[in-house]
Amino acid sequence: MIDTVQADDNAIGIAAPQVGQSLRIIVVKLDNQILVLINPVIKKTSFRQTTIEEGCLSLPGVSVPVKRPNKVTIEALNIEGQLIKIKAKDFLAHVIQHEIDHLDGILIIDKINE
């Protein structure tokens, strides 16, 4: 998954189901940093929401405005198996939520009517 997200200059994140794996793992690439989250759980979200135009590797050429909480707190295991807590905001919060949606079988096109 890390190789997949690094190989595509347009890729920001990927979830295991996108590469045919029934695992709860996401990989996020931001500013040339790689973040691997295993079994991520959203523990807290902000009341304030923002709308960002989102694309997806699973739907090339499709872009949809998606409204999501502006801040999230996530708990997950890192690649070494250690429990970590991440407080993300703005763009990173959107990316993590987008990838966690994939783990739950949700695509951006499912958000159109929201």
N, CA, C and O atoms as a GROMACS GRO file, in nm:
protein
  456
    1MET      N    1   0.082  -0.119   0.000
    1MET     CA    2   0.000   0.000   0.000
    1MET      C    3   0.087   0.126   0.000
    1MET      O    4   0.055   0.225  -0.066
    2ILE      N    5   0.195   0.119   0.075
    2ILE     CA    6   0.287   0.234   0.078
    2ILE      C    7   0.343   0.256  -0.062
    2ILE      O    8   0.349   0.370  -0.109
    3ASP      N    9   0.386   0.149  -0.130
    3ASP     CA   10   0.438   0.161  -0.265
    3ASP      C   11   0.334   0.219  -0.361
    3ASP      O   12   0.367   0.301  -0.447
    4THR      N   13   0.210   0.177  -0.345
    4THR     CA   14   0.102   0.225  -0.432
    4THR      C   15   0.081   0.374  -0.417
    4THR      O   16   0.070   0.446  -0.516
    5VAL      N   17   0.075   0.423  -0.293
    5VAL     CA   18   0.050   0.565  -0.271
    5VAL      C   19   0.172   0.649  -0.309
    5VAL      O   20   0.158   0.763  -0.353
    6GLN      N   21   0.291   0.595  -0.292
    6GLN     CA   22   0.411   0.669  -0.330
    6GLN      C   23   0.430   0.673  -0.481
    6GLN      O   24   0.489   0.768  -0.533
    7ALA      N   25   0.383   0.572  -0.551
    7ALA     CA   26   0.402   0.565  -0.696
    7ALA      C   27   0.315   0.663  -0.773
    7ALA      O   28   0.346   0.696  -0.887
    8ASP      N   29   0.207   0.708  -0.713
    8ASP     CA   30   0.113   0.797  -0.781
    8ASP      C   31   0.125   0.938  -0.722
    8ASP      O   32   0.093   0.960  -0.605
    9ASP      N   33   0.171   1.032  -0.803
    9ASP     CA   34   0.189   1.169  -0.756
    9ASP      C   35   0.059   1.234  -0.711
    9ASP      O   36   0.060   1.326  -0.630
   10ASN      N   37  -0.054   1.187  -0.764
   10ASN     CA   38  -0.184   1.243  -0.726
   10ASN      C   39  -0.244   1.177  -0.603
   10ASN      O   40  -0.342   1.226  -0.548
   11ALA      N   41  -0.186   1.067  -0.560
   11ALA     CA   42  -0.240   0.993  -0.445
   11ALA      C   43  -0.203   1.062  -0.315
   11ALA      O   44  -0.089   1.103  -0.294
   12ILE      N   45  -0.302   1.073  -0.228
   12ILE     CA   46  -0.280   1.128  -0.094
   12ILE      C   47  -0.303   1.020   0.010
   12ILE      O   48  -0.242   1.021   0.117
   13GLY      N   49  -0.390   0.926  -0.023
   13GLY     CA   50  -0.416   0.818   0.070
   13GLY      C   51  -0.474   0.699  -0.002
   13GLY      O   52  -0.519   0.707  -0.116
   14ILE      N   53  -0.472   0.587   0.069
   14ILE     CA   54  -0.528   0.463   0.015
   14ILE      C   55  -0.571   0.376   0.132
   14ILE      O   56  -0.510   0.377   0.239
   15ALA      N   57  -0.675   0.300   0.109
   15ALA     CA   58  -0.725   0.207   0.211
   15ALA      C   59  -0.711   0.065   0.158
   15ALA      O   60  -0.718   0.042   0.037
   16ALA      N   61  -0.692  -0.029   0.248
   16ALA     CA   62  -0.670  -0.169   0.209
   16ALA      C   63  -0.776  -0.222   0.113
   16ALA      O   64  -0.740  -0.293   0.019
   17PRO      N   65  -0.906  -0.193   0.133
   17PRO     CA   66  -1.004  -0.246   0.038
   17PRO      C   67  -0.982  -0.198  -0.107
   17PRO      O   68  -1.026  -0.265  -0.201
   18GLN      N   69  -0.916  -0.085  -0.125
   18GLN     CA   70  -0.890  -0.035  -0.260
   18GLN      C   71  -0.787  -0.119  -0.334
   18GLN      O   72  -0.778  -0.113  -0.456
   19VAL      N   73  -0.710  -0.197  -0.260
   19VAL     CA   74  -0.612  -0.286  -0.322
   19VAL      C   75  -0.649  -0.432  -0.300
   19VAL      O   76  -0.564  -0.521  -0.303
   20GLY      N   77  -0.779  -0.455  -0.276
   20GLY     CA   78  -0.831  -0.591  -0.267
   20GLY      C   79  -0.804  -0.663  -0.136
   20GLY      O   80  -0.810  -0.786  -0.132
   21GLN      N   81  -0.774  -0.590  -0.030
   21GLN     CA   82  -0.746  -0.653   0.099
   21GLN      C   83  -0.856  -0.621   0.199
   21GLN      O   84  -0.893  -0.504   0.217
   22SER      N   85  -0.909  -0.722   0.263
   22SER     CA   86  -1.013  -0.703   0.364
   22SER      C   87  -0.949  -0.679   0.500
   22SER      O   88  -0.964  -0.757   0.594
   23LEU      N   89  -0.877  -0.569   0.508
   23LEU     CA   90  -0.808  -0.529   0.631
   23LEU      C   91  -0.846  -0.385   0.663
   23LEU      O   92  -0.884  -0.309   0.574
   24ARG      N   93  -0.837  -0.348   0.790
   24ARG     CA   94  -0.868  -0.211   0.831
   24ARG      C   95  -0.737  -0.133   0.846
   24ARG      O   96  -0.692  -0.102   0.956
   25ILE      N   97  -0.678  -0.104   0.730
   25ILE     CA   98  -0.552  -0.031   0.726
   25ILE      C   99  -0.565   0.082   0.624
   25ILE      O  100  -0.620   0.065   0.515
   26ILE      N  101  -0.514   0.200   0.663
   26ILE     CA  102  -0.506   0.311   0.569
   26ILE      C  103  -0.363   0.365   0.567
   26ILE      O  104  -0.290   0.357   0.666
   27VAL      N  105  -0.326   0.420   0.452
   27VAL     CA  106  -0.196   0.484   0.436
   27VAL      C  107  -0.223   0.624   0.384
   27VAL      O  108  -0.296   0.643   0.287
   28VAL      N  109  -0.163   0.724   0.450
   28VAL     CA  110  -0.180   0.863   0.410
   28VAL      C  111  -0.043   0.921   0.380
   28VAL      O  112   0.052   0.905   0.458
   29LYS      N  113  -0.033   0.989   0.265
   29LYS     CA  114   0.091   1.057   0.226
   29LYS      C  115   0.063   1.206   0.225
   29LYS      O  116  -0.022   1.254   0.150
   30LEU      N  117   0.135   1.278   0.308
   30LEU     CA  118   0.116   1.423   0.315
   30LEU      C  119   0.252   1.487   0.337
   30LEU      O  120   0.322   1.454   0.433
   31ASP      N  121   0.289   1.578   0.249
   31ASP     CA  122   0.420   1.643   0.257
   31ASP      C  123   0.534   1.541   0.260
   31ASP      O  124   0.629   1.557   0.337
   32ASN      N  125   0.525   1.438   0.177
   32ASN     CA  126   0.626   1.332   0.166
   32ASN      C  127   0.645   1.252   0.295
   32ASN      O  128   0.744   1.182   0.309
   33GLN      N  129   0.552   1.262   0.387
   33GLN     CA  130   0.550   1.180   0.509
   33GLN      C  131   0.446   1.071   0.488
   33GLN      O  132   0.340   1.096   0.430
   34ILE      N  133   0.474   0.952   0.535
   34ILE     CA  134   0.381   0.840   0.525
   34ILE      C  135   0.328   0.807   0.664
   34ILE      O  136   0.404   0.789   0.759
   35LEU      N  137   0.196   0.800   0.672
   35LEU     CA  138   0.129   0.765   0.797
   35LEU      C  139   0.050   0.638   0.774
   35LEU      O  140  -0.038   0.635   0.687
   36VAL      N  141   0.079   0.533   0.850
   36VAL     CA  142   0.007   0.406   0.841
   36VAL      C  143  -0.078   0.393   0.966
   36VAL      O  144  -0.028   0.401   1.078
   37LEU      N  145  -0.209   0.373   0.945
   37LEU     CA  146  -0.301   0.356   1.058
   37LEU      C  147  -0.372   0.222   1.045
   37LEU      O  148  -0.438   0.194   0.945
   38ILE      N  149  -0.356   0.139   1.147
   38ILE     CA  150  -0.417   0.007   1.150
   38ILE      C  151  -0.533   0.011   1.248
   38ILE      O  152  -0.519   0.056   1.361
   39ASN      N  153  -0.648  -0.037   1.203
   39ASN     CA  154  -0.771  -0.035   1.282
   39ASN      C  155  -0.804   0.104   1.336
   39ASN      O  156  -0.829   0.120   1.456
   40PRO      N  157  -0.803   0.207   1.249
   40PRO     CA  158  -0.830   0.342   1.297
   40PRO      C  159  -0.975   0.358   1.342
   40PRO      O  160  -1.068   0.305   1.280
   41VAL      N  161  -0.991   0.432   1.450
   41VAL     CA  162  -1.124   0.461   1.506
   41VAL      C  163  -1.133   0.611   1.530
   41VAL      O  164  -1.046   0.670   1.593
   42ILE      N  165  -1.239   0.671   1.479
   42ILE     CA  166  -1.263   0.812   1.506
   42ILE      C  167  -1.324   0.822   1.645
   42ILE      O  168  -1.434   0.771   1.670
   43LYS      N  169  -1.252   0.887   1.736
   43LYS     CA  170  -1.297   0.898   1.875
   43LYS      C  171  -1.374   1.027   1.901
   43LYS      O  172  -1.460   1.032   1.989
   44LYS      N  173  -1.341   1.130   1.825
   44LYS     CA  174  -1.404   1.260   1.849
   44LYS      C  175  -1.403   1.340   1.719
   44LYS      O  176  -1.308   1.335   1.642
   45THR      N  177  -1.512   1.414   1.696
   45THR     CA  178  -1.519   1.503   1.581
   45THR      C  179  -1.563   1.641   1.627
   45THR      O  180  -1.628   1.656   1.730
   46SER      N  181  -1.526   1.741   1.551
   46SER     CA  182  -1.566   1.877   1.583
   46SER      C  183  -1.709   1.901   1.534
   46SER      O  184  -1.758   1.834   1.443
   47PHE      N  185  -1.773   1.998   1.596
   47PHE     CA  186  -1.905   2.039   1.552
   47PHE      C  187  -1.893   2.113   1.419
   47PHE      O  188  -1.977   2.096   1.330
   48ARG      N  189  -1.790   2.194   1.406
   48ARG     CA  190  -1.767   2.272   1.284
   48ARG      C  191  -1.730   2.179   1.169
   48ARG      O  192  -1.648   2.089   1.184
   49GLN      N  193  -1.791   2.203   1.054
   49GLN     CA  194  -1.763   2.123   0.936
   49GLN      C  195  -1.720   2.214   0.821
   49GLN      O  196  -1.756   2.331   0.816
   50THR      N  197  -1.642   2.157   0.731
   50THR     CA  198  -1.601   2.228   0.611
   50THR      C  199  -1.626   2.138   0.491
   50THR      O  200  -1.630   2.016   0.502
   51THR      N  201  -1.643   2.202   0.377
   51THR     CA  202  -1.664   2.128   0.253
   51THR      C  203  -1.539   2.142   0.167
   51THR      O  204  -1.491   2.252   0.142
   52ILE      N  205  -1.488   2.029   0.122
   52ILE     CA  206  -1.371   2.024   0.035
   52ILE      C  207  -1.405   1.935  -0.084
   52ILE      O  208  -1.474   1.833  -0.069
   53GLU      N  209  -1.358   1.974  -0.201
   53GLU     CA  210  -1.373   1.892  -0.321
   53GLU      C  211  -1.280   1.772  -0.308
   53GLU      O  212  -1.158   1.788  -0.297
   54GLU      N  213  -1.337   1.652  -0.310
   54GLU     CA  214  -1.258   1.531  -0.292
   54GLU      C  215  -1.257   1.447  -0.420
   54GLU      O  216  -1.358   1.433  -0.488
   55GLY      N  217  -1.141   1.391  -0.449
   55GLY     CA  218  -1.127   1.294  -0.556
   55GLY      C  219  -1.094   1.160  -0.494
   55GLY      O  220  -1.079   1.148  -0.373
   56CYS      N  221  -1.081   1.057  -0.578
   56CYS     CA  222  -1.056   0.924  -0.524
   56CYS      C  223  -0.988   0.837  -0.630
   56CYS      O  224  -1.024   0.840  -0.747
   57LEU      N  225  -0.888   0.761  -0.586
   57LEU     CA  226  -0.819   0.670  -0.677
   57LEU      C  227  -0.914   0.564  -0.733
   57LEU      O  228  -0.892   0.513  -0.843
   58SER      N  229  -1.020   0.531  -0.658
   58SER     CA  230  -1.117   0.431  -0.703
   58SER      C  231  -1.210   0.485  -0.811
   58SER      O  232  -1.274   0.408  -0.883
   59LEU      N  233  -1.217   0.619  -0.823
   59LEU     CA  234  -1.306   0.683  -0.919
   59LEU      C  235  -1.229   0.789  -0.997
   59LEU      O  236  -1.252   0.908  -0.977
   60PRO      N  237  -1.139   0.747  -1.084
   60PRO     CA  238  -1.056   0.844  -1.157
   60PRO      C  239  -1.141   0.947  -1.232
   60PRO      O  240  -1.238   0.913  -1.299
   61GLY      N  241  -1.102   1.072  -1.218
   61GLY     CA  242  -1.171   1.179  -1.288
   61GLY      C  243  -1.297   1.230  -1.219
   61GLY      O  244  -1.356   1.328  -1.265
   62VAL      N  245  -1.338   1.167  -1.112
   62VAL     CA  246  -1.458   1.210  -1.039
   62VAL      C  247  -1.416   1.294  -0.920
   62VAL      O  248  -1.325   1.258  -0.845
   63SER      N  249  -1.485   1.406  -0.903
   63SER     CA  250  -1.457   1.496  -0.792
   63SER      C  251  -1.591   1.540  -0.734
   63SER      O  252  -1.682   1.578  -0.809
   64VAL      N  253  -1.604   1.535  -0.601
   64VAL     CA  254  -1.731   1.564  -0.535
   64VAL      C  255  -1.706   1.653  -0.414
   64VAL      O  256  -1.613   1.628  -0.338
   65PRO      N  257  -1.788   1.757  -0.394
   65PRO     CA  258  -1.776   1.835  -0.271
   65PRO      C  259  -1.829   1.753  -0.153
   65PRO      O  260  -1.943   1.705  -0.157
   66VAL      N  261  -1.747   1.737  -0.050
   66VAL     CA  262  -1.785   1.655   0.065
   66VAL      C  263  -1.772   1.739   0.192
   66VAL      O  264  -1.668   1.800   0.217
   67LYS      N  265  -1.878   1.740   0.271
   67LYS     CA  266  -1.878   1.812   0.398
   67LYS      C  267  -1.843   1.714   0.510
   67LYS      O  268  -1.906   1.610   0.525
   68ARG      N  269  -1.742   1.751   0.587
   68ARG     CA  270  -1.695   1.665   0.696
   68ARG      C  271  -1.657   1.751   0.816
   68ARG      O  272  -1.634   1.871   0.802
   69PRO      N  273  -1.650   1.689   0.935
   69PRO     CA  274  -1.598   1.763   1.051
   69PRO      C  275  -1.458   1.817   1.022
   69PRO      O  276  -1.376   1.749   0.960
   70ASN      N  277  -1.433   1.937   1.067
   70ASN     CA  278  -1.306   2.004   1.043
   70ASN      C  279  -1.191   1.947   1.127
   70ASN      O  280  -1.075   1.955   1.088
   71LYS      N  281  -1.225   1.888   1.243
   71LYS     CA  282  -1.124   1.829   1.330
   71LYS      C  283  -1.170   1.690   1.374
   71LYS      O  284  -1.289   1.667   1.398
   72VAL      N  285  -1.074   1.599   1.385
   72VAL     CA  286  -1.103   1.464   1.434
   72VAL      C  287  -0.990   1.416   1.524
   72VAL      O  288  -0.874   1.455   1.508
   73THR      N  289  -1.026   1.333   1.618
   73THR     CA  290  -0.927   1.263   1.700
   73THR      C  291  -0.939   1.115   1.665
   73THR      O  292  -1.048   1.057   1.672
   74ILE      N  293  -0.827   1.056   1.629
   74ILE     CA  294  -0.823   0.916   1.584
   74ILE      C  295  -0.734   0.835   1.677
   74ILE      O  296  -0.630   0.883   1.722
   75GLU      N  297  -0.776   0.714   1.707
   75GLU     CA  298  -0.689   0.617   1.773
   75GLU      C  299  -0.667   0.502   1.676
   75GLU      O  300  -0.760   0.458   1.608
   76ALA      N  301  -0.545   0.454   1.670
   76ALA     CA  302  -0.510   0.344   1.580
   76ALA      C  303  -0.378   0.283   1.625
   76ALA      O  304  -0.311   0.335   1.714
   77LEU      N  305  -0.344   0.174   1.563
   77LEU     CA  306  -0.211   0.117   1.581
   77LEU      C  307  -0.123   0.170   1.469
   77LEU      O  308  -0.168   0.184   1.356
   78ASN      N  309   0.002   0.199   1.501
   78ASN     CA  310   0.096   0.240   1.396
   78ASN      C  311   0.158   0.114   1.335
   78ASN      O  312   0.122   0.003   1.371
   79ILE      N  313   0.251   0.132   1.244
   79ILE     CA  314   0.310   0.019   1.172
   79ILE      C  315   0.391  -0.073   1.264
   79ILE      O  316   0.415  -0.189   1.231
   80GLU      N  317   0.432  -0.019   1.381
   80GLU     CA  318   0.505  -0.102   1.480
   80GLU      C  319   0.409  -0.169   1.578
   80GLU      O  320   0.453  -0.242   1.668
   81GLY      N  321   0.278  -0.146   1.562
   81GLY     CA  322   0.180  -0.209   1.651
   81GLY      C  323   0.154  -0.132   1.779
   81GLY      O  324   0.091  -0.185   1.871
   82GLN      N  325   0.203  -0.010   1.787
   82GLN     CA  326   0.182   0.073   1.906
   82GLN      C  327   0.054   0.154   1.892
   82GLN      O  328   0.023   0.205   1.783
   83LEU      N  329  -0.021   0.167   2.001
   83LEU     CA  330  -0.141   0.249   2.001
   83LEU      C  331  -0.102   0.396   1.995
   83LEU      O  332  -0.021   0.444   2.074
   84ILE      N  333  -0.161   0.467   1.899
   84ILE     CA  334  -0.133   0.610   1.886
   84ILE      C  335  -0.263   0.687   1.881
   84ILE      O  336  -0.368   0.633   1.846
   85LYS      N  337  -0.256   0.814   1.915
   85LYS     CA  338  -0.370   0.905   1.907
   85LYS      C  339  -0.326   1.022   1.820
   85LYS      O  340  -0.219   1.080   1.840
   86ILE      N  341  -0.410   1.055   1.724
   86ILE     CA  342  -0.380   1.165   1.632
   86ILE      C  343  -0.494   1.265   1.636
   86ILE      O  344  -0.611   1.229   1.627
   87LYS      N  345  -0.457   1.391   1.651
   87LYS     CA  346  -0.554   1.499   1.640
   87LYS      C  347  -0.526   1.566   1.506
   87LYS      O  348  -0.421   1.628   1.487
   88ALA      N  349  -0.620   1.554   1.415
   88ALA     CA  350  -0.603   1.609   1.280
   88ALA      C  351  -0.705   1.718   1.256
   88ALA      O  352  -0.816   1.715   1.308
   89LYS      N  353  -0.664   1.816   1.175
   89LYS     CA  354  -0.758   1.922   1.140
   89LYS      C  355  -0.744   1.957   0.993
   89LYS      O  356  -0.648   1.920   0.926
   90ASP      N  357  -0.843   2.029   0.946
   90ASP     CA  358  -0.845   2.080   0.809
   90ASP      C  359  -0.826   1.967   0.707
   90ASP      O  360  -0.897   1.866   0.712
   91PHE      N  361  -0.732   1.984   0.615
   91PHE     CA  362  -0.717   1.889   0.504
   91PHE      C  363  -0.684   1.748   0.553
   91PHE      O  364  -0.742   1.651   0.504
   92LEU      N  365  -0.593   1.735   0.649
   92LEU     CA  366  -0.557   1.602   0.700
   92LEU      C  367  -0.679   1.533   0.762
   92LEU      O  368  -0.696   1.412   0.745
   93ALA      N  369  -0.762   1.607   0.832
   93ALA     CA  370  -0.884   1.548   0.891
   93ALA      C  371  -0.974   1.493   0.780
   93ALA      O  372  -1.030   1.385   0.795
   94HIS      N  373  -0.989   1.568   0.671
   94HIS     CA  374  -1.071   1.521   0.558
   94HIS      C  375  -1.011   1.394   0.498
   94HIS      O  376  -1.084   1.299   0.470
   95VAL      N  377  -0.881   1.393   0.477
   95VAL     CA  378  -0.815   1.276   0.414
   95VAL      C  379  -0.835   1.151   0.500
   95VAL      O  380  -0.871   1.046   0.449
   96ILE      N  381  -0.811   1.163   0.629
   96ILE     CA  382  -0.825   1.047   0.718
   96ILE      C  383  -0.970   0.997   0.718
   96ILE      O  384  -0.994   0.876   0.712
   97GLN      N  385  -1.065   1.089   0.726
   97GLN     CA  386  -1.206   1.047   0.724
   97GLN      C  387  -1.243   0.980   0.592
   97GLN      O  388  -1.317   0.882   0.590
   98HIS      N  389  -1.191   1.033   0.482
   98HIS     CA  390  -1.215   0.975   0.349
   98HIS      C  391  -1.166   0.830   0.345
   98HIS      O  392  -1.237   0.741   0.298
   99GLU      N  393  -1.045   0.809   0.394
   99GLU     CA  394  -0.988   0.674   0.391
   99GLU      C  395  -1.061   0.580   0.487
   99GLU      O  396  -1.082   0.463   0.454
  100ILE      N  397  -1.100   0.628   0.603
  100ILE     CA  398  -1.178   0.545   0.696
  100ILE      C  399  -1.313   0.510   0.634
  100ILE      O  400  -1.363   0.400   0.654
  101ASP      N  401  -1.372   0.602   0.557
  101ASP     CA  402  -1.495   0.570   0.485
  101ASP      C  403  -1.476   0.446   0.397
  101ASP      O  404  -1.564   0.360   0.392
  102HIS      N  405  -1.362   0.437   0.329
  102HIS     CA  406  -1.336   0.320   0.245
  102HIS      C  407  -1.340   0.191   0.328
  102HIS      O  408  -1.390   0.089   0.280
  103LEU      N  409  -1.290   0.196   0.449
  103LEU     CA  410  -1.291   0.077   0.535
  103LEU      C  411  -1.433   0.035   0.570
  103LEU      O  412  -1.459  -0.082   0.600
  104ASP      N  413  -1.524   0.131   0.564
  104ASP     CA  414  -1.664   0.105   0.595
  104ASP      C  415  -1.750   0.089   0.470
  104ASP      O  416  -1.873   0.085   0.478
  105GLY      N  417  -1.686   0.080   0.353
  105GLY     CA  418  -1.756   0.059   0.228
  105GLY      C  419  -1.824   0.183   0.172
  105GLY      O  420  -1.918   0.172   0.093
  106ILE      N  421  -1.779   0.300   0.212
  106ILE     CA  422  -1.838   0.427   0.168
  106ILE      C  423  -1.745   0.495   0.069
  106ILE      O  424  -1.625   0.509   0.094
  107LEU      N  425  -1.801   0.539  -0.043
  107LEU     CA  426  -1.726   0.614  -0.145
  107LEU      C  427  -1.777   0.758  -0.148
  107LEU      O  428  -1.884   0.788  -0.095
  108ILE      N  429  -1.701   0.847  -0.210
  108ILE     CA  430  -1.742   0.988  -0.216
  108ILE      C  431  -1.874   1.003  -0.290
  108ILE      O  432  -1.950   1.095  -0.260
  109ILE      N  433  -1.904   0.916  -0.387
  109ILE     CA  434  -2.031   0.928  -0.458
  109ILE      C  435  -2.149   0.898  -0.366
  109ILE      O  436  -2.262   0.940  -0.394
  110ASP      N  437  -2.124   0.827  -0.257
  110ASP     CA  438  -2.230   0.801  -0.158
  110ASP      C  439  -2.262   0.927  -0.078
  110ASP      O  440  -2.364   0.932  -0.010
  111LYS      N  441  -2.175   1.027  -0.085
  111LYS     CA  442  -2.191   1.151  -0.010
  111LYS      C  443  -2.262   1.260  -0.090
  111LYS      O  444  -2.289   1.368  -0.038
  112ILE      N  445  -2.291   1.234  -0.216
  112ILE     CA  446  -2.348   1.337  -0.304
  112ILE      C  447  -2.476   1.396  -0.248
  112ILE      O  448  -2.491   1.519  -0.248
  113ASN      N  449  -2.567   1.317  -0.202
  113ASN     CA  450  -2.696   1.367  -0.154
  113ASN      C  451  -2.690   1.424  -0.012
  113ASN      O  452  -2.786   1.484   0.035
  114GLU      N  453  -2.577   1.404   0.056
  114GLU     CA  454  -2.565   1.458   0.190
  114GLU      C  455  -2.546   1.607   0.182
  114GLU      O  456  -2.533   1.673   0.286
   0.00000   0.00000   0.00000
